[in-house]
Amino acid sequence: MLRDMLRFLIAFAVALPVLAGDLQVGVGRIKITPERPIFLSGYATRKKPSEGVKLELWAKALAFSDKKNGRVVVVTTDLIGMSRSLSERVGAEAEKKYGLRRAQLMINSSHTHSGPAVRDNLDSMFDLTPEQRQEIVDYGNGLVSKLVTVVGAAIGDLQPAEVSVGHGTGTFAMNRRLAVDGLIKNSLNPTGPVDQDVPVFRITTPSGKLRAVLFGYACHNTTLGGDLFLVHGDYAGVAQAELEAKNPGVTALFMLLCGGDANPQPRGTYALVEQHGLSLAAEVSRVLGDAMKTVGGPLQSAWQTTELAFAPHTRAQFEEELKGTNWYKQRRAESMLKAYDKGRPVTTISYPVQAFRFGKSVTLVGLGGEVVVDYALRVKKEFPSEDTIVAGYTNDVMSYIVSKRVLKEGGYEPVDSQIYYGNPGPYTEDVEETVMAAVKRAMGKVGRKR
């Protein structure tokens, strides 16, 4: 009888969900709205600075800690993208002040095209006066300080929590690469690949009171066009604001997933950005009200850096480009020729890959750059044993990160966009396998097997 009772108790204990308190979570937030007029990034058609603020911009942080002192911190920003130079400064300061290793800090950007230009990101896009360029430098310096502050606020707020994850489905993302007469145009492609997944992390107190929600979607924040000059977080900003308004005291954080080749549809007006943001918030709210999977420790993190190779180029190529009439190509040519003059032509670019694993139930993968949907679909297919969430726009946005398929098709993402990013040209055909090799190494370091 005693033996049977013991078996029952053991079986019951194994079947229990992770107990509240297995993880501690802290929440932080800080406003990052520019205080003065500044060039808004994302559209080369803009020829003047911002004219006001329609929606405030925020940086927000979630710090997670387990019982074995494992820690990870997720930071989300309403920005076009972080540059490597800025994110490295944030990482170095966070390590100095909080003992946080670089692998433990993930910084994601929503890629709003109605946010400020960020230093060393899309530098070739605008013809700026010295004063306008200094505004961007000053904003970047202030941004570093604010991001370090918000990381510290989240760590200082650590307290017992229950963490759960669930998934919903978005409705407005559409592939934007359409084949027309054998060429790829930046146009609607209703049959093209897209990822409508809406992953949702729910953070509550042990008693069940909602404290924070982290959610993601794979779609450009480009509902608002280049003809608008008010600071705004686009649909992601509206969705966060709506969730916080409906849940007073709660912090809502948005992560942009692999939406490099997806645009919101329809688009172009403030009414449409409200429509998309509210629809996304409604779906997140629905998921929060459903049964969700409990997430616990241990927490594991990994960081991998690899080098992406550019297709071969020559000095003569850029000398010819410099003679042309395309101002953007001329800017790129000047930069490339300076590198040739120094005897160090640009042949590769550094690329970061990151992974956070929560127990044996959820893995969050962070990829740098504007990542096309093929990567999310492939990573989830190759690592099917547990929930895998793949975010782009993480830690550094240095270019579009195209798959082999997209590279072969050509078009804006693999070729033309490199002009605005100041890169010499498209990547080599091994770009996808190089990125995936780094993903697999990172997954291996957090114990994920294919």
C-alpha positions as CSV (number, residue, x, y, z in Angstrom):
1,M,0.0,0.0,0.0
2,L,2.8,2.4,0.9
3,R,4.7,1.5,-2.2
4,D,1.6,2.2,-4.4
5,M,1.1,5.5,-2.7
6,L,4.7,6.5,-3.3
7,R,4.4,5.6,-7.0
8,F,1.3,7.8,-7.2
9,L,3.0,10.8,-5.6
10,I,6.0,10.4,-7.9
11,A,3.8,10.2,-11.0
12,F,1.8,13.2,-9.8
13,A,4.9,15.3,-9.2
14,V,6.2,14.5,-12.7
15,A,2.9,15.5,-14.2
16,L,2.8,18.9,-12.5
17,P,3.6,22.0,-14.6
18,V,6.6,24.1,-13.7
19,L,5.9,25.7,-10.4
20,A,5.6,29.5,-10.2
21,G,8.8,30.8,-8.9
22,D,10.9,28.5,-11.0
23,L,11.7,31.7,-12.9
24,Q,12.0,35.2,-11.8
25,V,11.1,38.0,-14.3
26,G,11.8,41.7,-14.2
27,V,10.3,44.4,-16.4
28,G,11.7,47.7,-17.6
29,R,10.7,50.5,-20.0
30,I,12.1,53.9,-21.1
31,K,11.0,56.4,-23.6
32,I,13.3,56.8,-26.7
33,T,11.3,59.4,-28.7
34,P,13.6,62.0,-30.2
35,E,13.4,65.3,-28.4
36,R,14.2,67.4,-31.5
37,P,13.4,67.1,-35.2
38,I,15.5,64.3,-36.8
39,F,15.6,62.5,-40.1
40,L,13.3,59.5,-40.1
41,S,14.8,56.3,-41.5
42,G,13.6,53.7,-43.9
43,Y,12.6,55.7,-47.0
44,A,15.1,57.3,-49.2
45,T,12.4,59.7,-50.6
46,R,12.4,61.7,-47.4
47,K,14.4,64.9,-47.8
48,K,13.6,66.7,-44.6
49,P,13.6,65.9,-40.8
50,S,10.6,64.9,-38.7
51,E,7.8,67.4,-38.1
52,G,6.4,66.1,-34.8
53,V,5.3,63.0,-32.8
54,K,2.2,61.0,-33.5
55,L,3.1,58.0,-31.2
56,E,5.8,57.8,-28.6
57,L,8.7,55.4,-29.1
58,W,9.9,53.0,-26.4
59,A,12.6,50.6,-25.4
60,K,11.4,47.8,-23.1
61,A,13.2,44.9,-21.4
62,L,12.4,41.6,-19.8
63,A,15.0,40.0,-17.6
64,F,14.6,36.3,-16.8
65,S,16.5,34.5,-14.0
66,D,16.3,30.8,-13.0
67,K,17.1,29.1,-9.7
68,K,20.7,28.4,-10.8
69,N,21.4,32.0,-11.5
70,G,21.0,31.6,-15.2
71,R,20.0,34.9,-16.8
72,V,18.8,36.3,-20.1
73,V,17.5,39.7,-21.0
74,V,15.3,40.6,-24.1
75,V,15.3,44.3,-25.1
76,T,12.8,45.5,-27.7
77,T,13.1,48.9,-29.4
78,D,10.8,51.0,-31.6
79,L,13.6,51.7,-34.1
80,I,14.5,51.0,-37.7
81,G,17.4,48.8,-36.4
82,M,20.4,48.7,-34.1
83,S,23.9,49.0,-35.6
84,R,26.7,46.8,-34.5
85,S,28.6,49.8,-33.1
86,L,25.8,50.8,-30.8
87,S,24.7,47.3,-29.7
88,E,28.3,46.5,-28.8
89,R,28.5,49.6,-26.6
90,V,25.3,48.6,-24.9
91,G,26.6,45.0,-24.4
92,A,29.9,46.2,-23.0
93,E,28.2,48.6,-20.5
94,A,25.7,46.0,-19.5
95,E,28.5,43.5,-18.7
96,K,30.4,46.1,-16.8
97,K,27.4,47.3,-14.7
98,Y,25.3,44.1,-14.3
99,G,27.7,41.2,-15.1
100,L,25.6,40.3,-18.1
101,R,27.5,38.4,-20.8
102,R,26.9,39.4,-24.4
103,A,25.3,36.1,-25.1
104,Q,22.7,36.8,-22.4
105,L,21.5,40.1,-24.0
106,M,19.2,40.1,-27.0
107,I,18.3,43.5,-28.6
108,N,15.5,43.5,-31.2
109,S,14.2,46.3,-33.3
110,S,10.7,46.7,-34.7
111,H,12.0,48.3,-37.9
112,T,9.5,51.1,-37.9
113,H,10.0,53.3,-40.9
114,S,8.7,56.3,-38.9
115,G,11.4,56.3,-36.3
116,P,14.7,58.2,-36.1
117,A,17.7,57.4,-38.2
118,V,20.2,55.4,-36.1
119,R,23.9,55.9,-36.3
120,D,25.8,53.6,-38.7
121,N,22.5,52.1,-40.0
122,L,21.5,53.0,-43.6
123,D,24.0,55.8,-43.6
124,S,24.0,56.0,-47.4
125,M,20.3,56.8,-47.6
126,F,20.4,60.5,-46.8
127,D,22.2,63.7,-47.8
128,L,22.6,65.3,-44.4
129,T,24.1,68.6,-43.3
130,P,26.8,68.4,-40.6
131,E,24.2,69.6,-38.1
132,Q,21.7,66.9,-39.1
133,R,24.4,64.2,-38.9
134,Q,25.3,65.4,-35.5
135,E,21.7,65.1,-34.4
136,I,21.9,61.4,-35.3
137,V,25.2,60.9,-33.5
138,D,23.8,62.6,-30.4
139,Y,20.6,60.5,-30.5
140,G,22.7,57.3,-30.8
141,N,24.8,58.3,-27.8
142,G,21.7,58.9,-25.7
143,L,20.1,55.7,-26.9
144,V,23.1,53.7,-25.6
145,S,22.6,55.2,-22.2
146,K,18.9,54.6,-22.2
147,L,19.2,50.9,-23.3
148,V,21.8,50.2,-20.6
149,T,19.4,51.9,-18.1
150,V,16.4,49.8,-19.2
151,V,18.4,46.6,-18.9
152,G,19.3,47.6,-15.3
153,A,15.7,48.4,-14.5
154,A,14.5,45.0,-15.6
155,I,17.3,43.2,-13.7
156,G,16.4,45.3,-10.6
157,D,12.8,44.3,-10.9
158,L,13.3,40.5,-10.8
159,Q,10.6,38.8,-8.8
160,P,8.9,35.4,-8.8
161,A,6.8,34.9,-11.9
162,E,4.9,32.4,-14.0
163,V,5.8,32.3,-17.7
164,S,3.7,30.8,-20.4
165,V,3.8,30.7,-24.2
166,G,1.1,30.4,-26.9
167,H,0.6,31.1,-30.5
168,G,-1.9,33.0,-32.6
169,T,-2.3,33.9,-36.3
170,G,-1.9,37.3,-38.0
171,T,-3.8,38.4,-41.0
172,F,-2.2,41.3,-42.7
173,A,1.4,40.3,-43.7
174,M,1.9,39.6,-47.4
175,N,4.9,38.6,-49.4
176,R,6.1,41.5,-51.5
177,R,8.3,39.8,-54.1
178,L,6.4,39.3,-57.4
179,A,7.8,37.8,-60.6
180,V,6.8,40.0,-63.6
181,D,8.2,39.1,-67.1
182,G,11.0,37.2,-65.4
183,L,12.0,39.9,-63.1
184,I,11.3,40.3,-59.4
185,K,9.3,43.5,-58.5
186,N,8.6,44.9,-55.1
187,S,4.9,44.2,-55.4
188,L,2.1,42.2,-53.8
189,N,2.5,38.4,-54.1
190,P,-0.5,36.7,-52.5
191,T,0.9,33.2,-53.2
192,G,4.4,34.0,-51.9
193,P,5.8,32.5,-48.7
194,V,4.9,34.3,-45.5
195,D,4.8,33.4,-41.8
196,Q,1.6,34.5,-40.0
197,D,2.6,33.0,-36.7
198,V,2.1,35.3,-33.6
199,P,4.1,33.9,-30.7
200,V,3.1,35.2,-27.3
201,F,4.9,35.1,-23.9
202,R,2.7,35.8,-20.9
203,I,4.3,37.0,-17.7
204,T,2.2,36.9,-14.5
205,T,2.7,37.0,-10.8
206,P,2.4,33.7,-8.9
207,S,-1.2,34.6,-8.2
208,G,-2.0,35.0,-11.9
209,K,-2.0,38.8,-12.3
210,L,-0.7,39.8,-15.7
211,R,2.6,41.9,-15.6
212,A,4.0,41.8,-19.2
213,V,3.4,40.3,-22.6
214,L,6.1,39.7,-25.3
215,F,4.7,39.0,-28.8
216,G,6.1,38.9,-32.3
217,Y,5.1,39.0,-36.0
218,A,7.0,38.7,-39.3
219,C,6.0,41.8,-41.2
220,H,7.7,45.0,-42.1
221,N,6.5,48.0,-40.0
222,T,5.8,50.0,-43.2
223,T,2.1,50.7,-43.0
224,L,3.1,54.4,-43.0
225,G,4.9,55.7,-46.1
226,G,7.7,58.1,-46.8
227,D,5.3,61.0,-47.4
228,L,4.6,61.1,-43.7
229,F,7.0,62.9,-41.3
230,L,5.6,62.2,-37.8
231,V,7.4,59.9,-35.4
232,H,5.4,56.7,-35.0
233,G,6.0,53.0,-34.1
234,D,3.7,51.8,-37.0
235,Y,1.4,48.8,-36.4
236,A,3.8,47.4,-33.7
237,G,3.5,50.6,-31.7
238,V,-0.3,50.7,-32.0
239,A,-0.5,47.1,-30.9
240,Q,1.7,47.6,-27.8
241,A,-0.2,50.8,-26.9
242,E,-3.6,49.0,-27.2
243,L,-2.5,46.1,-25.1
244,E,-1.3,48.4,-22.4
245,A,-4.4,50.5,-22.5
246,K,-6.6,47.4,-22.1
247,N,-4.4,46.1,-19.3
248,P,-3.3,49.0,-17.0
249,G,0.1,48.5,-15.4
250,V,1.1,45.9,-18.0
251,T,4.1,46.3,-20.3
252,A,3.7,45.0,-23.8
253,L,6.8,44.3,-25.9
254,F,7.0,43.6,-29.6
255,M,9.7,41.6,-31.5
256,L,10.0,41.7,-35.2
257,L,10.4,38.1,-36.6
258,C,11.7,37.2,-40.1
259,G,9.7,39.7,-42.1
260,G,12.3,40.9,-44.5
261,D,10.2,40.1,-47.6
262,A,6.7,40.8,-46.1
263,N,4.7,44.1,-46.0
264,P,1.5,45.0,-44.3
265,Q,-1.5,45.1,-46.6
266,P,-3.2,47.4,-47.2
267,R,-1.0,50.3,-46.3
268,G,-0.4,54.0,-46.6
269,T,-2.5,55.8,-44.0
270,Y,-2.9,56.4,-40.2
271,A,-6.3,54.7,-40.4
272,L,-4.7,51.5,-41.8
273,V,-1.9,51.5,-39.2
274,E,-4.5,51.6,-36.5
275,Q,-6.4,48.8,-38.2
276,H,-3.4,46.5,-38.3
277,G,-2.2,47.4,-34.8
278,L,-5.6,46.8,-33.3
279,S,-6.1,43.5,-35.1
280,L,-2.7,42.2,-33.9
281,A,-3.5,43.3,-30.3
282,A,-6.8,41.5,-30.5
283,E,-5.1,38.3,-31.6
284,V,-2.6,38.6,-28.8
285,S,-5.4,39.2,-26.3
286,R,-7.2,36.1,-27.6
287,V,-4.0,34.0,-27.1
288,L,-3.6,35.4,-23.6
289,G,-7.1,34.2,-22.7
290,D,-6.5,30.6,-24.0
291,A,-4.7,27.7,-22.4
292,M,-0.9,28.3,-22.8
293,K,2.2,26.2,-22.2
294,T,4.1,26.8,-19.0
295,V,7.7,27.7,-19.5
296,G,10.5,27.2,-16.9
297,G,14.2,26.9,-16.4
298,P,17.0,26.3,-16.7
299,L,17.9,29.2,-18.9
300,Q,20.6,28.8,-21.5
301,S,22.1,31.3,-23.9
302,A,24.5,31.1,-26.8
303,W,26.2,33.6,-29.2
304,Q,27.8,32.8,-32.5
305,T,29.5,35.2,-34.9
306,T,30.2,34.3,-38.5
307,E,31.3,36.1,-41.7
308,L,29.1,36.6,-44.7
309,A,31.0,36.9,-48.0
310,F,30.2,39.4,-50.7
311,A,30.3,38.5,-54.4
312,P,33.7,39.4,-56.0
313,H,34.0,43.1,-57.0
314,T,36.8,45.3,-58.4
315,R,38.0,48.8,-57.9
316,A,37.1,49.6,-61.5
317,Q,33.5,48.7,-60.8
318,F,33.2,51.5,-58.2
319,E,35.2,54.0,-60.2
320,E,32.6,53.6,-62.9
321,E,29.8,53.9,-60.4
322,L,31.3,57.1,-59.1
323,K,31.0,58.7,-62.6
324,G,27.3,57.9,-62.8
325,T,24.3,60.1,-61.9
326,N,22.9,57.9,-59.1
327,W,23.7,59.8,-55.9
328,Y,23.2,56.7,-53.7
329,K,25.6,54.6,-55.8
330,Q,28.1,57.5,-55.8
331,R,28.0,57.5,-52.0
332,R,28.5,53.7,-51.9
333,A,31.3,54.0,-54.4
334,E,33.1,56.7,-52.4
335,S,33.1,54.4,-49.3
336,M,34.2,51.3,-51.3
337,L,37.1,53.2,-53.0
338,K,38.3,54.5,-49.6
339,A,38.5,50.9,-48.5
340,Y,40.5,50.0,-51.7
341,D,42.8,52.9,-51.0
342,K,43.6,51.5,-47.6
343,G,44.3,48.1,-49.2
344,R,41.3,46.6,-47.3
345,P,38.5,46.2,-49.8
346,V,35.2,45.1,-48.2
347,T,34.9,41.3,-48.8
348,T,32.9,40.1,-45.8
349,I,30.7,41.4,-43.0
350,S,30.3,40.1,-39.4
351,Y,27.0,38.4,-38.6
352,P,25.6,37.6,-35.2
353,V,23.4,34.6,-34.3
354,Q,21.9,34.1,-30.8
355,A,19.8,31.6,-29.0
356,F,17.9,31.6,-25.7
357,R,16.5,28.3,-24.4
358,F,13.8,28.1,-21.7
359,G,13.9,24.7,-20.1
360,K,13.1,22.1,-22.8
361,S,10.0,23.8,-24.1
362,V,10.9,27.0,-26.0
363,T,13.9,28.4,-27.9
364,L,14.2,32.0,-29.1
365,V,16.6,32.5,-31.9
366,G,17.9,36.0,-32.7
367,L,19.3,36.7,-36.2
368,G,20.9,39.9,-37.3
369,G,19.7,41.8,-40.4
370,E,16.5,42.0,-42.4
371,V,15.9,38.2,-42.5
372,V,13.6,36.8,-45.2
373,V,10.9,34.3,-44.2
374,D,12.8,31.2,-45.6
375,Y,15.0,31.2,-42.6
376,A,12.2,31.0,-40.0
377,L,10.5,28.2,-42.0
378,R,13.8,26.3,-42.3
379,V,14.9,26.6,-38.7
380,K,11.4,25.5,-37.4
381,K,11.5,22.5,-39.8
382,E,15.0,21.4,-38.9
383,F,14.4,21.8,-35.1
384,P,10.8,20.4,-34.7
385,S,11.2,18.8,-31.3
386,E,10.1,21.9,-29.3
387,D,8.7,25.4,-29.8
388,T,11.1,27.5,-31.8
389,I,10.6,31.2,-32.4
390,V,12.9,32.9,-34.9
391,A,13.4,36.7,-34.8
392,G,15.3,38.8,-37.3
393,Y,16.4,42.4,-36.8
394,T,18.4,41.4,-33.7
395,N,21.6,43.0,-32.3
396,D,22.7,44.4,-35.7
397,V,20.8,45.3,-38.9
398,M,23.5,45.5,-41.5
399,S,21.6,44.4,-44.6
400,Y,18.9,42.1,-45.9
401,I,19.7,38.5,-45.1
402,V,18.5,36.6,-48.1
403,S,18.1,32.8,-48.7
404,K,19.7,31.1,-51.7
405,R,16.3,31.1,-53.4
406,V,15.9,34.9,-53.0
407,L,19.5,35.5,-54.0
408,K,19.0,33.6,-57.3
409,E,15.7,35.4,-58.0
410,G,17.3,38.8,-57.6
411,G,15.5,42.0,-57.0
412,Y,15.5,44.7,-54.2
413,E,16.4,42.6,-51.2
414,P,19.6,40.8,-52.5
415,V,20.9,43.5,-54.8
416,D,19.5,47.0,-54.8
417,S,19.1,47.4,-51.0
418,Q,22.9,46.9,-50.6
419,I,23.4,50.3,-52.1
420,Y,21.5,52.0,-49.2
421,Y,23.2,49.8,-46.6
422,G,26.6,50.9,-48.1
423,N,27.7,47.3,-48.9
424,P,29.6,46.4,-52.1
425,G,26.9,44.2,-53.6
426,P,25.1,40.9,-53.2
427,Y,26.3,38.0,-51.0
428,T,27.8,34.8,-52.4
429,E,25.5,31.8,-53.0
430,D,26.7,30.1,-49.7
431,V,25.0,32.9,-47.6
432,E,22.1,30.7,-46.4
433,E,24.3,27.7,-45.5
434,T,26.7,30.0,-43.7
435,V,23.9,31.5,-41.6
436,M,22.4,28.1,-40.9
437,A,25.7,26.6,-39.8
438,A,26.0,29.4,-37.2
439,V,22.3,28.7,-36.1
440,K,23.1,25.0,-35.7
441,R,26.2,25.8,-33.6
442,A,24.2,28.2,-31.4
443,M,21.4,25.6,-31.0
444,G,23.9,23.0,-30.1
445,K,25.3,25.2,-27.3
446,V,21.9,25.4,-25.7
447,G,21.3,21.7,-26.0
448,R,18.9,21.7,-29.0
449,K,19.2,18.7,-31.3
450,R,17.8,18.3,-34.8
